Amino acid sequence: MLPAVCLSAVSSGCTHYVGRGSDLYYQGRYIEAAHVLEMSEQRLAAAEETERAGYGLYRGATLFRLGDLDGARRWLEYSEHLTATHPDDLDRDERQLLTETLIAVRADLDRRAAARGL
C-alpha cells in the first residue's frame, strides 16, 4: 500500500523526483530528500508549473529543516511565486506547509539579522 504522501504526489501529477523528495521529507529523512531534489534540479526547465511548485516547496522545506535559511527562502519563495497566480498547483496541505514554513524561515532570518545588528 502506498503512503498518503505518495498517493498525493501521484494525484497531483508530480514527477517521480518530486514524489520521492516529498516522501523522504515526510519520513524525516531530510539529507536524502535534499540529495534527491538537488540532483533533479536540472529537470525544472522542462517541468510543468505544478511540478516546479511542488519541487520548490519540498526543496525549501527540506533546506529549512537542515538549517539552510537562505536556500530555504529561495525555494519557498519560488514556489510561492508560482502559486500566487495558480494556487491549485499545490493541494491544501501543501499550501499550508508552504505558508507555515515561509513564516518560520522569515522569522529565523529576521532573528539572525537582529543578532548581527542589521
N, C-alpha and C positions, 0 to 999 in steps of 0.2 A: 504494500500500500504506500502511495506517495504521501510525503508530508504536505500539510496545507500550504506551506510556502511554495513548494514545487508546483502544486496544482494552481496556485495563484499566478505563478510565473507563466505556466502553460496557457492559462485562460486569458492572460493579458497580452499574449503574443511575444513575450520576452524570448530572446535567443538563449541558447544553452549557457553561454558565459554569464549572462545577467542572472539567470535562474540559479546557476551553480554558485555564483558570488552571493546571492541573497540567501541561499540555503546555508552556506558557511557562516554568513553574518548571524543568522538567527540561531545557529548552533554555538555561537560564541567563539568560533574559530577565525578570529579576525586577521591573523597573519596570513592564513591560507586564502581567505576571501580577498585580502589586498593583493596577493600574488595573482590570483585568477583574474581579477579585474584589471590590474596593471598590464598583464601580459596580453589582454584583449583590447587595450585602448585603441590600437590602430584600426580596429573594426568599426569604430564610431563613424568614420567618414561615410561609410556605405550603409549604416544602420538607419532604420526608421526612427522617427521622432520619439515614439513610445519607448523604444529600446534605449535611446540616448537618455531619456528622462530617468528611467529605471537604473541605468548604469550610473548616472551622476548621483542619484540618491544613495545607492549601496556603496559606491566608492567613497563618497563623502562621509556617510555614517560609519563606515569601517575605519577610515582615517581618523575620525573623531575618537573612536574607541581606542585607537592606537596612540592618541595624543598628538597627532599632526593637525593642529588647528588651522594652519594656513591652507594645507591641502584639502582639509575637510570643507572649509569655507568655499574654496574654489569650486569643488564638485557639487556641493549642495546648492550654491547659487546658480550653477549651470543648470541643474535640474529645476530649480525654482523659476528661472527664466523661461525654460521650455514649457513648464506647466502653467505659467501666467496666462498664456493665450489658449492652452489646451489642457485644462485641469483633468480631463479624463485620461491623460497619458499615464497617470498613476491612480491606483484604486484608493479608496477611502483610508485604509490603514497606512498605505504608503504616503499619502498626503499628510497624514497626522505625524508619521515618523519624520518626514521632511521638515515640517513646521517645528516640531519639538527639538529636533537636532540642530536646526539653524538657530533657534533661541539659545540653546546651550552653548553652541560654538561662539556666537556673537558675545554672549555674557563672559565666556572664558577669555576671549580676545580683549574685551573691554577691561577685565581684571588684569590681564597681562600688560596692557598699555598703561593702566593706572600705576601698576607696580614699577614700571620703568619711568614713570613721571612724564608720560606723553599726553 
